[in-house]
């Protein structure tokens, strides 16, 4: 039987959002199929009776559960769902001896392990489980939904396809064999640098100080991760970032190959002004192309919203929680 790692879990409320008096909160852990113990915050509506519909939440890529994943989870718990917001393998409070590594396979498994946990929780109806993936975890969520038939409803919020952006660059501007070769060569060389040094080199989180000529989306990230609004001490994006070779395998591994075979419900939502909106639009188009299962698929473009507005509302209530509630209520009947 798989043994849990001993994790050091913070019991203080150290979130980037206020604690709700309408939900119960506790820390939980569960183990993925690689034997890595994952840490999560579990939120449940107060005075709830019977077995509840449940949602697992993760993201953004490089964030921790104390940031926007926790906000989504707590808010959905206020609306009647039992939720868990978890840290993926090798990050935050979760286990994994090597820190700040990512993997298309292991991170998809992290979502499936959360579904395992919810399926076996005595407070949850195992036939009513959904997932929410934010930013890079939106792509992971779609990949998980294509693999795990226990999932009845999936939301991809302000999503990235991390395999696409690693292999092709932003807006596919590096989509050539030559550009990919240079990336592979740099990663190959970095591996030896790290081995000789005896530690992995961090790639750096969100740039700080912010250059005056920084692109809009970099300013968008800075405003969330590097200010009181969203900074967290364990967040990779707020601090030192992933290892330089942390996302190496993403270059060769597209994760959205079979999304047009997803039978369960999917909502892809993106801000109209988000630099990343093309990921959501294209993922939705690929998901419904030549698919027999389009009646329960939806693309929602939110007027005026940027990428990080869907992290915490951006001060203008940009996250359509009413829509999320109705979507999950419909498909987690």
N, C-alpha and C positions, 0 to 999 in steps of 0.2 A: 504494500500500500504506500502511496506517495506521502512523504513526510513534509510538513510545513517548515519553512525556514523561520527562525526566530527574528521577527521584525521589530524595530523600535518605532512604535506608533505614537504620534503626538496626540495627547488627549485634550489639549487646549483648543478652543475655537480659533483657528488661524486662517480663516477663509478671507477671500477678497470681497465678500458680500455679507450682509448682516444675517444673523441666525433667526430663523422663523420660529414663532411661538405656536405655529399650527402643525408642526411635524415633530416626530421623534427622530433623534439622530444617534448613531453609534458607529464605531469602527468595526469592520469585518475583514477577514482574509480568506482567500481561496487559492487553490493550486492549479496551474495549467498543466498541459500534458508533457511539458518539458521539465516539470518539477519545480518551476519558479513560483514562489508564493507572491500573490498580488494583494496589495492593500487597497481597501475601498472605504468610502463613507456610505452608510446605508441610511436612507431617509424613508420614513413611513408616516402616513397621515395619522394624526392623533385620533383615538377613539374609533379607529377602523375595525370592522368586524368581518370575519370570514376570510376566505382566500382572495388576495388582491391581484389585479393585473400589475405587471412589473416591467421596468425599463432599466437597461444598463446603458450608462453614458460614459464616453471617453473623448478626450481631445481638449484643445488643439494639439497638433504635433509639436512636442517640445514644451507643453504646458503640464500642469499638475491638477489633480482633482480638486484642489482648493481654489482654483480659478473658475473658469466659466462652466466646466463640466459639472461642478458642484452646484453652481447657480441653476443650471438646467434641471439637475436632479432634485434639488430642494423645491423648486417651483412646481415641477410635475408631481411631487409628493403632496404639495398643498392641494393639488387638483385630483387626488384620489389614488395615485399610483404608488406602489412600493418601488423605490429606485436605489440603484447603486452607482456612484461615480468612482471610477477606479484609476489608479496609476498603472500604466503599462509596464511590462518587464523592463528592468534595468534603469528605471527612473523613479523619481519621487520617493515615496515610502515603500514601494514594492521591492521585491528581491531581485536576485541575479547578481552574481559576483562581479562581473564586468559592468561598469556603469556607462550610461549614455550611448548605448547601442540600439539600433532599430533593425527590424526584419519584417518583410512583408508577410512571411509565414508565422513567425512567433507573435507578431502583433495582431494578426487575424485570430490566432489561437487565444490570445488574451480575451478578445470579445467572446469567443466560444466558451472559455472557462467561466466568464461572468454569467453566461446563459446556463452553464452547468450549475453554478451556485444558486441562481434564482430558481431553477427547475426543482432543486432539492430543498429549497427553503419552505418550511411548514406554513409560512404566511402567504405564499404565492400560489396562484393557479398556474401550473406549468403549461397549460394550453393558451395562456394569455401573456406572452413575453415579447417585448419589443426592444429595439436598441436605437440610440442616438449617437451619431459620430459627428464631431465638429472639426472643421478644417481638415488636416491630413487624415484625421480619423473618420471623416465622412467617406473617403474612398475605402478605408478599411471596413467601415460598416457595410458598404455595398458588397465588398468582397465576401464578408461574413454571411450576409443575407443570401448570396449565391451558393454558399456552401452548407449552411446550417438550416435545415428545414424546420427546426423548432421555433425559429423566429417568425412571428406573424406580422410584424410591422417594423419598418426601418425609416429613420429620418437621417438624411445627410445634410448638415447645415454648413453653409459657407465653405464647401468642400474643396480640398485639393486631391488630385490623383498624384500621390508622392512618387509613383514609378514614372509617370509621364514627365513630371517636372525635373526629376533627376536625370532621365535619359535624354530629354529634349530641350531642357531649359525653359524659362518663362516664355509663354506665347510661342513655344516650339522654335525659338530663335537659334537653338543649338542642335537642331534635328539633322545631323549628318554623321556619317561614319567617322569622319576626321575629328569632329568635336567630341564624339563619344570615346574615340581612341585616346585623346588627350586626357579626358577624365579618368579613364581606366589606368593610363600610365601614371598619372599623379597619385591615384589611390595605391597602386602597386608600390611605388616608391615610398609613400607615407607609411606603409606597413613596416618596412624595414627601419625607417627612422624611429618609429614607435618601439619596435622590438629592441633596438640598440639603446634607446633611452630608458626602457623599462616601464613606460607608462604611455597611455594614449593621449594624443594631443587634441585639445578641444578646438572646435572650429569657431567658437565665439557665438554668443547669442545675438540678440538685436543690437545693432550698432549704437555705441554710446561713447562720446557725445554724438548727437545727431548732426550730420553735415547740413549746412544751409541748402545745398543743392540736392538733398536726398529725394529720391522718387516719392510720389504721394503714398504708395503702399508701405514704404519703409517708415515714413512719418506716422502712418496709421498704426503700424506695429509698435513703434516707440511709445506712442501715446497710451497704448494699453500696457505693454510689458514693462516699461521703464519708469512708470509714474505710479503714484499712489492708487490710481484707478485699478491696476491689475497686477502690480509687482508681487512676486512671491519668492521667498528665499530658496525654495527647492525647484523653482521653475527653470528649465534649461534656457528657454528663450529670454527670461529675465536676467540670466547670468552668463555662464560660460558656454552654453550651447552643447550640441551633440559632439561626439568625437569626430574628427575630420573624416575618418573612415566609417563612421557610424551608419551611413546609409548606402554603403558601397553596393550591396546586392540589389538595391532598387533599380539600378541602371538596366539590368537584364531581365527584370521580372514584372511585366505588366500584370496588374491585379484585377482589372475589370473585364477580363476576357469573356466571362459567361454571365454577365449581368442580365442579358436578355432572356435568360432562363429562370430568373427569379419569379416564383409564383406568388409570393407574399406581397403585401402592400409596401410601397416605397413612396416617400415624399422627399424630393430634392428641393431645398430652398436656398436662395442666394440673394445677396444684395445687388441691386441694379448697378451701383457704382463700385462694386468690389473688383479689384484687379483680377481676382480669381474666378470671376463669374463664368468665364469660358469653360472652366473645369466642370461646373455644374450643368451648364447647358449641353455640353458635349456628352457628359456621362448619361444624362437623361435621354438624349437622342439615341445613343448606342443601346441603352437599356430597352427602349421600345421598338427599335428597328428589328424587323423580322421576328418579333415576339408574339407569342400566343396569349400573353398575360399583361395586357396594357390597361385594362379597365381600372385597376387599382394602383396605377402609377401616376404621379403628379409632379410637375415642375412649378414652383412658386418663386417668382421674381419680386423682390420687395423694393418698392420705389424709394429712391433716395438713400438707400442703405449702403454703407461701405462693408469691407470684409470684417473688421473688428466690431462693427455695430451689432453683428449677430453673435458676438462673444458675451456681451453684457447689456445690450440694448443701446449702447452709445449715447446714453442720456436722453434718448428719444423713444424709448420703448419699442425698438426696432424688431425685437424677437417676437414673433406672432404666437405667443403661448396659447391664446384661444384656439388658434388653428391646430397647434400641436395636440391640445387636449381633445378636440373633436376628431382629429385623425386617429389618435390611439384609442379613443373610446369606440370609434366605428370598427376598427380592425382587431381590437383586443376584446371583443364582446364576450 
